[in-house]
Amino acid sequence: MTDIKNNLQTVKDEIALAIERRRKIFDDEVKLVAVTKNHNVEMMREAIDLGVNEIGENRIQEATEKFSSLDRKVKWHLIGHLQTNKVKAAVKIFDLIHSIDSEHLAVAVNRAAKSTEKIQDVLIQVNLAKEESKTGIEIENLDELIKTVESLENLKLRGLMMIAPNYEDVEDCRPLFKKMYELFQDLKQKNSEVKYLSMGMTHDYKIAIEEGANIIRVGTAIFGVRDYQSEMRK
Ligand SMILES: *Cc1c(COP(=O)(O)O)cnc(C)c1O
């Protein structure tokens, strides 16, 4: 059985150490989003009772089921790609949507938020590594998408998100994290509601924190390896 308590403590210790290593210009708070995709509600409850208060899910259907059966108060983060036909459910569940990556999607989320009179907090996901398999807006088109999101009245732009490639040498992620921090700083100077830079997962979160991330999304290091079979079924 996975020792969630022990794993969580290890991750928290590593976060504290990484914060100490980084330059003083960064804020000293880093939000830990515990990624519970492919793990059951039982494990979610256990983590929440151990102090986790932000959880990340990447599929709407799975999140919807968990949302209705999880009897705990917690903040919900959508970290996976969002399809426009699922925006209604997403707006109902998630406190922060990390994966806005097109004007089309932004407009759809805005419309869904408007219909329930919600102001939806969002991040724009940037495709910095230009991997074909990855979602996210290309950097050349980022400014335009920022303007669009800022102009939509039921969206509130809170920052940027990036998924780094799974490089064999994790140090190869560092330049991407540095670049994201620059983009984040630029944006923050222009928009006082911008607060979050979401980057770093199990394999690279320490480096992401060193380079200025203030939201990290960690699954495997807390809950163990996900069951690939059940991932394929979804
Ligand atoms: C699954 C996932 C994570 C967590 O990955 P781990 O390697 O298990 O920590 C973080 N971010 C996104 C976008 C994910 O899909």
The ligand as an SDF file (V2000), in Angstrom:
LIG
                    3D

 15 15  0  0  0  0  0  0  0  0999 V2000
   -0.5980   13.8370  -14.4240 C   0  0  0  0  0  0  0  0  0  0  0  0
   -0.2000   15.2500  -14.4320 C   0  0  0  0  0  0  0  0  0  0  0  0
    0.6220   15.7720  -13.4210 C   0  0  0  0  0  0  0  0  0  0  0  0
    1.2100   14.9410  -12.3070 C   0  0  0  0  0  0  0  0  0  0  0  0
    2.1830   14.0770  -12.8250 O   0  0  0  0  0  0  0  0  0  0  0  0
    3.1420   13.2250  -11.8730 P   0  0  0  0  0  0  0  0  0  0  0  0
    4.2890   12.9080  -12.7400 O   0  0  0  0  0  0  0  0  0  0  0  0
    2.3700   12.0140  -11.4720 O   0  0  0  0  0  0  0  0  0  0  0  0
    3.4990   14.0680  -10.7150 O   0  0  0  0  0  0  0  0  0  0  0  0
    0.9170   17.1320  -13.4600 C   0  0  0  0  0  0  0  0  0  0  0  0
    0.4480   17.9300  -14.4350 N   0  0  0  0  0  0  0  0  0  0  0  0
   -0.3470   17.4650  -15.4230 C   0  0  0  0  0  0  0  0  0  0  0  0
   -0.8330   18.3980  -16.4610 C   0  0  0  0  0  0  0  0  0  0  0  0
   -0.6850   16.1170  -15.4560 C   0  0  0  0  0  0  0  0  0  0  0  0
   -1.4650   15.6610  -16.4440 O   0  0  0  0  0  0  0  0  0  0  0  0
  1  2  1  0
  2  3  1  0
  2 14  2  0
  3  4  1  0
  3 10  2  0
  4  5  1  0
  5  6  1  0
  6  7  2  0
  6  8  1  0
  6  9  1  0
 10 11  1  0
 11 12  2  0
 12 13  1  0
 12 14  1  0
 14 15  1  0
M  END
$$$$
